[in-house]
């Protein structure tokens, strides 16, 4: 089961909050859902290389608030906020509602699976070796403080005649443990031979043990906090 289920969907409503936070009656629900998809597609297409991790949407009767989580916030905000104003206007023209755009910075892009997947896609499009790319990415992610990482590539790897699947893993990825902070990202590399699908799973510790996350942050800064060893009778 753990291999077939998307980790974010499996944990949504239990350990992870919804990316669309609003309530609608039966008549309006489908229309608003399509609007959400339009907003996400528009922003993703416009800022394809801005390192967008996720887009969260909240609605009230008066307005729609769009939270854009990005590793390169400056590209979305622009000079003196001109770019974000233009984006707001274009989104309002798209769905004809009052829009407010808020940008949120992703501080550690090395352990964000969506950004890692997009980075691999970018390298594969530049004709980098897929095995070397996978190995380097896994090393970087583990060094940044992740407990485990798994990468899976599917397609005509290395320009081969027949499509195949290759995966590589380091650390632990307990997919069926709901309290484990398993995050998932997907991207596609558009190569001359065809599209290559990239799936990334990253284990960022435990939802119920925030101490682990702070340890990972210390490790990234080069200061590993050591826990005192238990003193007991043998």
NORCORSUL-V83645 format. One record per pair of residues at least 12 apart in sequence whose C-alpha atoms are under 6 Angstrom apart, sorted by sequence separation. I is the first residue (numbers start at 1). J is the second residue. D is the distance in whole Angstrom. If there is no record, write none. Layout:
BEGIN
I;J;D, I;J;D
END
This chain:
BEGIN
55;67;6, 153;165;6, 186;198;6, 55;68;5, 153;166;5, 186;199;5, 152;166;6, 185;199;6, 54;69;5, 152;167;4, 185;200;5, 53;69;6, 151;167;5, 184;200;6, 52;69;6, 53;70;6, 151;168;5, 184;201;5, 52;70;4, 150;168;6, 183;201;6, 51;70;5, 150;169;4, 183;202;5, 51;71;5, 149;169;6, 182;202;6, 149;170;5, 182;203;5, 50;72;5, 148;170;6, 181;203;6, 148;171;4, 181;204;5, 147;171;6, 148;172;5, 181;205;5, 148;173;6, 181;206;5, 180;206;5, 181;207;6, 179;206;6, 179;207;5, 111;141;6, 173;203;6, 110;141;5, 65;99;6, 71;105;6, 159;193;6, 63;98;5, 64;99;5, 65;100;5, 66;101;5, 67;102;5, 68;103;5, 69;104;5, 70;105;5, 71;106;5, 20;56;6, 22;58;6, 63;99;6, 65;101;6, 67;103;6, 68;104;6, 69;105;6, 70;106;5, 19;56;5, 20;57;5, 21;58;5, 22;59;5, 155;196;5, 154;196;6, 154;197;5, 153;197;6, 153;198;5, 152;198;6, 152;199;5, 151;199;6, 151;200;5, 150;200;6, 150;201;5, 149;201;6, 149;202;4, 148;202;6, 148;203;5, 147;203;5, 146;203;6, 147;204;6, 146;204;5, 53;114;6, 53;115;6, 51;115;6, 125;189;6, 125;191;5, 121;189;4, 117;186;6, 118;187;6, 117;187;5, 113;184;5, 114;185;4, 145;216;5, 113;185;5, 145;220;6, 144;220;5, 113;200;6, 2;175;5, 2;176;5
END
